[in-house]
Amino acid sequence: MKVLVINCGSSSLKYQVLDMEGEQLLAKGLVERIGMDGSVITHTKVGADEKWKNVTPMPTHKEAIAQVLGAIVDPEHGVLKSMDELDAVGHRVVHAGEHYSHSVVIDDAVLKVLDECSALAPLHNPPNILGIRACQELMPNTPMVAVFDTAFHQTMPAESYIYALPYDYYTKYGVRRYGFHGTSHKYVAHRAAEMLGLPESQLKLITCHLGNGASITAIKNGKVVDTSMGFTPLEGLVMGTRCGDIDPSIMTYVAEKEGLSNEEVNDVMNKQSGVLGISGISSDFRDLEAAAEDGNERAQLAMKVFAHKVRAFIGSYIAEMNGVDAIIFTAGVGENDMGMRDIICDNLDNLGIHLDLIRNRTRGKEAVISADDSKVKILLIPTNEELMIARDTVWKVNELKNSQH
């Protein structure tokens, strides 16, 4: 089965084409500046020497999807002979509220739910829906599946997701903790179980998705019991530009002092805070490390604050699950920043966590990086959200076919 995976933003679109017979990536690409001057598609065929680019007007997502479909069937740089070879499309969708705990085949009822959930994810769900509708218009007979960032976390018990606010806010407005990065956490949890040679139903795992956006998830016996992000991706860890957990009264106090509007307060917490806010230098950890090595104290502080927060969540999740079998590092910082992994794992010996400093000298590839005497395995697993989306797409399409027979 050949699957097209689509990840739609408001003005950009990422895609991959995979042959799921052997889970082989055939092509991938990026469409940028949708609805703006200078719209461009950059397409890469696996094994090709060069990327193919085309600058052409793309006023809407429909034209962007058309460019993608044209690229993947192009005689020179395409990977399919015709669109008839494409069996399904998997769409990354950020928010499904409490409606779906699994991926679903998209129909009108699903689209109605996604539209309702746009209030919970106003920056993400609307462009996700635009991408789906554009694909439906151009490929009306191709089955499509929605794979949600929030779905994997729907197994959380109520004590993990309910806020200590008036309960009416939950019943009327859906104010609760949802969690995000679910597709990534799900993928690396599956791979961790395979690497450990045990079923997920017998494991306690802590998955650390550490990138510019960062979240940590506690997974017990294959089910999420807690995760660091909440009602929005702002809660939890210190991140590249997001503040993570703070005393809510801080921003009402600062807003009064600075004369900030609600929108400006939101902008401060989401775009001006995190390690960028502390360091005053950058949200990129590579820049922070370079500055820290040059003696910049605020860059050093930003890195310590980030590691402190990650370590605190790891400790609390070990307590919550009454133990842990493996800690998994993934995403940009988790996969590539050996120094940050070292800082995070330092002084966790009493919890049976021992990092091997030689094995830790690894970037971007699967590895066991714990010491032989570590009671807890420490794993490095590059995430692959697109493959997870494609797998879920195959699962749901096959399920649909079987139900029709």
Secondary structure per residue as TSV (DSSP state, phi and psi in degrees):
chain	resnum	aa	ss	phi	psi
A	1	M	-	360.0	130.9
A	2	K	E	-103.7	130.5
A	3	V	E	-125.6	136.1
A	4	L	E	-100.4	125.2
A	5	V	E	-105.4	127.5
A	6	I	E	-118.8	133.1
A	7	N	E	-128.5	100.8
A	8	C	E	-97.1	127.8
A	9	G	-	-106.0	-175.7
A	10	S	S	-68.6	-34.7
A	11	S	S	-132.4	10.2
A	12	S	-	-142.1	167.3
A	13	L	E	-154.0	124.3
A	14	K	E	-105.3	147.1
A	15	Y	E	-148.5	157.7
A	16	Q	E	-142.5	148.7
A	17	V	E	-115.2	125.2
A	18	L	E	-125.8	141.0
A	19	D	E	-95.1	109.0
A	20	M	T	-81.1	-2.4
A	21	E	T	-60.6	-43.7
A	22	G	T	-122.6	15.9
A	23	E	T	51.8	48.4
A	24	Q	E	-98.8	130.6
A	25	L	E	-75.8	126.4
A	26	L	E	-99.6	-40.8
A	27	A	E	-159.4	158.1
A	28	K	E	-149.5	163.0
A	29	G	E	-169.4	177.3
A	30	L	E	-142.6	130.0
A	31	V	E	-107.8	129.1
A	32	E	E	-124.0	156.8
A	33	R	-	62.3	41.4
A	34	I	T	-65.2	130.5
A	35	G	T	80.0	9.1
A	36	M	S	-128.3	170.2
A	37	D	T	-67.4	146.2
A	38	G	T	78.8	27.6
A	39	S	-	-57.6	135.3
A	40	V	E	-144.7	142.8
A	41	I	E	-112.9	133.8
A	42	T	E	-118.3	117.9
A	43	H	E	-120.9	133.2
A	44	T	E	-123.2	119.7
A	45	K	E	-90.6	127.5
A	46	V	T	-59.0	127.4
A	47	G	T	94.7	-13.5
A	48	A	-	-77.7	151.4
A	49	D	S	-73.6	-34.0
A	50	E	S	-131.3	156.2
A	51	K	-	-78.9	149.7
A	52	W	E	-105.9	132.1
A	53	K	E	-123.1	146.9
A	54	N	E	-144.2	118.0
A	55	V	E	-94.7	117.1
A	56	T	-	-155.6	148.7
A	57	P	-	-59.6	131.1
A	58	M	-	-135.0	80.4
A	59	P	-	-65.8	-26.2
A	60	T	S	-136.9	173.6
A	61	H	H	-65.7	-24.9
A	62	K	H	-62.5	-45.3
A	63	E	H	-66.0	-34.9
A	64	A	H	-64.7	-46.4
A	65	I	H	-62.7	-39.5
A	66	A	H	-60.2	-39.4
A	67	Q	H	-64.1	-40.5
A	68	V	H	-62.1	-47.6
A	69	L	H	-63.8	-38.6
A	70	G	H	-63.3	-39.2
A	71	A	H	-67.3	-39.5
A	72	I	H	-78.6	-13.7
A	73	V	H	-111.2	4.2
A	74	D	-	-60.9	134.7
A	75	P	T	-57.8	-30.1
A	76	E	T	-90.3	-51.0
A	77	H	T	-114.9	7.2
A	78	G	-	-81.4	173.8
A	79	V	S	-127.2	-3.3
A	80	L	-	-123.8	145.3
A	81	K	S	-74.1	-34.3
A	82	S	S	-156.8	169.8
A	83	M	G	-67.1	-16.6
A	84	D	G	-62.8	-22.2
A	85	E	G	-78.5	-15.5
A	86	L	-	-83.8	117.9
A	87	D	-	-89.9	-27.6
A	88	A	E	-165.2	162.8
A	89	V	E	-124.9	130.1
A	90	G	E	-107.1	126.8
A	91	H	E	-110.3	128.8
A	92	R	E	-75.9	125.9
A	93	V	E	-127.0	132.9
A	94	V	S	-72.3	-49.1
A	95	H	-	-127.5	130.4
A	96	A	-	-125.2	12.3
A	97	G	T	55.8	-136.8
A	98	E	T	-97.5	8.5
A	99	H	T	-74.5	-38.5
A	100	Y	-	-131.2	130.3
A	101	S	S	-104.4	1.4
A	102	H	S	-141.6	169.0
A	103	S	-	-66.9	154.3
A	104	V	E	-138.5	149.3
A	105	V	E	-70.0	132.7
A	106	I	-	-80.8	128.7
A	107	D	-	-138.8	-173.2
A	108	D	H	-61.7	-36.7
A	109	A	H	-65.1	-39.5
A	110	V	H	-65.6	-43.8
A	111	L	H	-61.7	-34.9
A	112	K	H	-64.6	-41.6
A	113	V	H	-64.1	-43.6
A	114	L	H	-63.1	-37.1
A	115	D	H	-65.3	-41.9
A	116	E	H	-62.8	-34.7
A	117	C	G	-79.7	-4.4
A	118	S	G	-61.7	-27.5
A	119	A	G	-65.2	-28.2
A	120	L	T	-84.5	-24.8
A	121	A	S	-138.4	68.6
A	122	P	T	-65.5	-23.3
A	123	L	T	-86.9	-20.3
A	124	H	T	-112.6	-48.9
A	125	N	H	-61.5	-42.9
A	126	P	H	-56.8	-47.5
A	127	P	H	-67.2	-32.2
A	128	N	H	-58.6	-43.6
A	129	I	H	-66.3	-40.9
A	130	L	H	-57.5	-43.0
A	131	G	H	-63.9	-40.7
A	132	I	H	-63.8	-47.5
A	133	R	H	-65.0	-36.7
A	134	A	H	-64.3	-42.3
A	135	C	H	-66.0	-40.6
A	136	Q	H	-61.5	-38.3
A	137	E	H	-69.2	-38.1
A	138	L	H	-87.4	-23.2
A	139	M	-	-134.0	65.8
A	140	P	T	-63.2	-21.8
A	141	N	T	-104.0	4.1
A	142	T	S	-94.9	125.2
A	143	P	-	-65.0	143.5
A	144	M	E	-129.5	143.8
A	145	V	E	-126.7	136.7
A	146	A	E	-97.9	127.2
A	147	V	E	-117.0	120.5
A	148	F	E	-101.3	139.7
A	149	D	T	-63.6	-29.3
A	150	T	T	-89.9	-17.7
A	151	A	G	-62.2	-43.8
A	152	F	G	-59.7	-28.2
A	153	H	G	-86.3	0.6
A	154	Q	G	-71.4	-6.2
A	155	T	G	-84.7	-4.4
A	156	M	-	-57.1	136.5
A	157	P	-	-71.9	161.1
A	158	A	H	-58.3	-34.8
A	159	E	H	-66.3	-18.3
A	160	S	H	-88.8	-27.6
A	161	Y	H	-108.2	-12.9
A	162	I	-	-83.7	132.3
A	163	Y	-	-86.8	151.2
A	164	A	S	-83.1	59.7
A	165	L	S	-118.5	169.6
A	166	P	-	-50.5	127.4
A	167	Y	T	-59.1	-25.9
A	168	D	H	-59.5	-30.2
A	169	Y	H	-64.2	-30.8
A	170	Y	H	-74.3	-49.3
A	171	T	H	-69.0	-34.9
A	172	K	H	-88.1	-38.0
A	173	Y	H	-120.8	0.1
A	174	G	-	71.1	25.6
A	175	V	-	-76.8	106.7
A	176	R	S	-161.4	174.1
A	177	R	-	-85.2	130.0
A	178	Y	-	-109.2	-40.7
A	179	G	-	81.5	152.0
A	180	F	S	-139.9	-175.1
A	181	H	-	60.6	21.2
A	182	G	H	-58.5	-37.6
A	183	T	H	-65.0	-38.2
A	184	S	H	-68.1	-48.3
A	185	H	H	-59.6	-39.2
A	186	K	H	-65.3	-44.0
A	187	Y	H	-62.1	-50.5
A	188	V	H	-70.7	-28.3
A	189	A	H	-65.1	-43.0
A	190	H	H	-60.0	-47.3
A	191	R	H	-65.5	-38.1
A	192	A	H	-60.3	-44.2
A	193	A	H	-61.1	-41.3
A	194	E	H	-64.8	-42.5
A	195	M	H	-65.7	-33.6
A	196	L	H	-85.6	-11.1
A	197	G	T	69.4	29.5
A	198	L	S	-133.3	150.8
A	199	P	-	-69.1	148.5
A	200	E	G	-58.7	-28.4
A	201	S	G	-66.8	-8.9
A	202	Q	G	-113.8	10.4
A	203	L	-	-119.9	149.3
A	204	K	E	-112.8	117.1
A	205	L	E	-123.9	146.1
A	206	I	E	-121.2	114.3
A	207	T	E	-101.9	126.2
A	208	C	E	-112.2	98.9
A	209	H	E	-89.6	97.5
A	210	L	E	-113.5	102.8
A	211	G	S	-139.0	-154.2
A	212	N	S	-61.7	-37.8
A	213	G	S	-100.2	139.4
A	214	A	E	-140.0	141.4
A	215	S	E	-152.4	155.2
A	216	I	E	-125.8	140.1
A	217	T	E	-130.8	137.4
A	218	A	E	-99.0	123.0
A	219	I	E	-123.8	113.7
A	220	K	E	-115.1	121.3
A	221	N	T	55.2	38.9
A	222	G	T	85.8	-0.1
A	223	K	E	-122.6	140.0
A	224	V	E	-70.2	128.8
A	225	V	E	-109.4	-18.1
A	226	D	E	-166.8	155.5
A	227	T	E	-152.0	155.3
A	228	S	S	-81.0	-33.0
A	229	M	-	-75.6	157.9
A	230	G	-	-125.2	-124.3
A	231	F	S	-61.1	-35.4
A	232	T	S	-131.4	171.9
A	233	P	T	-73.2	8.2
A	234	L	T	-80.4	-29.0
A	235	E	S	-73.8	155.7
A	236	G	S	104.9	-124.0
A	237	L	S	-68.2	155.8
A	238	V	-	-65.7	137.9
A	239	M	-	-127.8	-166.2
A	240	G	S	-58.8	-53.9
A	241	T	S	-126.9	-0.5
A	242	R	-	-100.2	143.1
A	243	C	-	-76.2	-25.1
A	244	G	-	69.9	-154.8
A	245	D	S	-63.9	126.1
A	246	I	-	-142.6	165.6
A	247	D	-	-65.5	119.8
A	248	P	T	-57.1	-27.2
A	249	S	H	-69.7	-18.2
A	250	I	H	-56.9	-47.3
A	251	M	H	-76.2	-26.9
A	252	T	H	-69.4	-36.9
A	253	Y	H	-65.2	-48.4
A	254	V	H	-66.7	-39.3
A	255	A	H	-59.9	-39.7
A	256	E	H	-67.4	-42.8
A	257	K	H	-66.6	-39.9
A	258	E	H	-96.6	-8.3
A	259	G	T	67.5	43.5
A	260	L	-	-92.0	143.8
A	261	S	-	-81.7	170.0
A	262	N	H	-57.5	-42.0
A	263	E	H	-63.5	-40.3
A	264	E	H	-69.3	-36.9
A	265	V	H	-60.8	-46.2
A	266	N	H	-59.9	-40.5
A	267	D	H	-64.8	-42.1
A	268	V	H	-59.5	-47.8
A	269	M	H	-71.0	-31.9
A	270	N	H	-94.3	-30.3
A	271	K	H	-121.9	-14.8
A	272	Q	S	-117.4	4.5
A	273	S	-	-109.2	-146.2
A	274	G	H	62.5	-151.8
A	275	V	H	-67.5	-25.9
A	276	L	H	-63.5	-47.1
A	277	G	H	-63.2	-41.2
A	278	I	H	-69.7	-47.5
A	279	S	H	-79.3	-32.2
A	280	G	S	70.4	11.1
A	281	I	S	-111.5	-58.3
A	282	S	-	-165.7	159.9
A	283	S	S	-95.1	-4.3
A	284	D	-	-89.1	121.8
A	285	F	H	-64.8	-25.0
A	286	R	H	-65.9	-40.4
A	287	D	H	-66.1	-39.6
A	288	L	H	-63.5	-43.6
A	289	E	H	-63.8	-41.1
A	290	A	H	-62.1	-43.9
A	291	A	H	-67.5	-38.8
A	292	A	H	-63.0	-40.8
A	293	E	H	-65.5	-27.6
A	294	D	T	-83.4	1.9
A	295	G	T	95.9	10.0
A	296	N	-	-70.6	113.8
A	297	E	H	-69.7	-33.9
A	298	R	H	-71.6	-33.7
A	299	A	H	-66.4	-41.3
A	300	Q	H	-62.0	-42.0
A	301	L	H	-63.9	-43.1
A	302	A	H	-58.6	-43.1
A	303	M	H	-67.4	-39.0
A	304	K	H	-66.0	-40.6
A	305	V	H	-63.8	-43.7
A	306	F	H	-59.8	-51.2
A	307	A	H	-61.9	-40.1
A	308	H	H	-58.3	-43.6
A	309	K	H	-68.3	-42.6
A	310	V	H	-61.0	-46.0
A	311	R	H	-62.0	-39.6
A	312	A	H	-63.6	-41.3
A	313	F	H	-67.3	-41.0
A	314	I	H	-58.7	-46.8
A	315	G	H	-62.0	-42.3
A	316	S	H	-68.4	-33.3
A	317	Y	H	-75.1	-31.2
A	318	I	H	-62.9	-43.0
A	319	A	H	-63.8	-42.6
A	320	E	H	-64.4	-37.4
A	321	M	H	-94.3	-1.6
A	322	N	T	58.2	49.3
A	323	G	-	124.5	171.5
A	324	V	-	-154.3	141.6
A	325	D	S	-93.4	-34.1
A	326	A	E	-153.6	144.5
A	327	I	E	-112.6	128.8
A	328	I	E	-114.4	130.2
A	329	F	E	-103.7	132.9
A	330	T	E	-150.7	176.4
A	331	A	H	73.9	178.9
A	332	G	H	-51.7	-52.4
A	333	V	H	-74.4	-46.0
A	334	G	H	-60.1	-37.2
A	335	E	H	-81.3	-30.8
A	336	N	H	-116.7	-18.3
A	337	D	-	-98.1	87.8
A	338	M	H	-65.0	-32.4
A	339	G	H	-65.3	-41.9
A	340	M	H	-68.1	-39.2
A	341	R	H	-60.2	-39.3
A	342	D	H	-63.3	-46.0
A	343	I	H	-63.1	-42.1
A	344	I	H	-63.7	-43.4
A	345	C	H	-83.4	-7.7
A	346	D	T	-66.2	140.4
A	347	N	T	64.7	28.4
A	348	L	-	-107.6	16.6
A	349	D	G	-58.0	-37.2
A	350	N	G	-66.1	-17.6
A	351	L	G	-95.9	7.7
A	352	G	T	79.1	21.4
A	353	I	-	-108.4	112.9
A	354	H	-	-128.1	114.9
A	355	L	B	-84.0	136.6
A	356	D	-	-89.9	114.2
A	357	L	T	-65.8	-28.2
A	358	I	T	-73.9	-49.0
A	359	R	T	-63.8	-27.7
A	360	N	T	-69.6	-13.0
A	361	R	-	-77.5	57.2
A	362	T	-	-133.2	139.0
A	363	R	-	-128.7	132.5
A	364	G	S	62.9	22.5
A	365	K	S	-145.4	154.6
A	366	E	-	-62.3	135.8
A	367	A	E	-163.4	151.3
A	368	V	E	-93.1	118.5
A	369	I	-	-113.7	9.1
A	370	S	B	-83.8	156.6
A	371	A	-	-73.6	159.9
A	372	D	T	-60.8	-30.8
A	373	D	T	-90.2	5.6
A	374	S	-	-74.7	126.8
A	375	K	S	-71.7	-24.0
A	376	V	S	-109.8	128.7
A	377	K	E	-73.7	137.8
A	378	I	E	-113.6	120.3
A	379	L	E	-116.9	142.5
A	380	L	E	-108.2	117.4
A	381	I	-	-134.4	108.0
A	382	P	-	-58.9	132.3
A	383	T	-	-74.8	157.7
A	384	N	-	-147.5	77.3
A	385	E	H	-64.9	-35.3
A	386	E	H	-63.8	-41.7
A	387	L	H	-64.7	-39.2
A	388	M	H	-64.0	-40.5
A	389	I	H	-63.2	-43.0
A	390	A	H	-64.5	-40.7
A	391	R	H	-61.9	-45.5
A	392	D	H	-64.5	-35.0
A	393	T	H	-64.2	-45.9
A	394	V	H	-60.5	-45.1
A	395	W	H	-57.9	-48.5
A	396	K	H	-72.2	-35.5
A	397	V	H	-68.1	-42.4
A	398	N	H	-63.4	-39.3
A	399	E	H	-61.4	-42.0
A	400	L	H	-62.8	-45.4
A	401	K	H	-61.6	-42.4
A	402	N	H	-65.8	-34.3
A	403	S	H	-72.5	-19.9
A	404	Q	H	-88.7	-10.5
A	405	H	-	-94.1	360.0
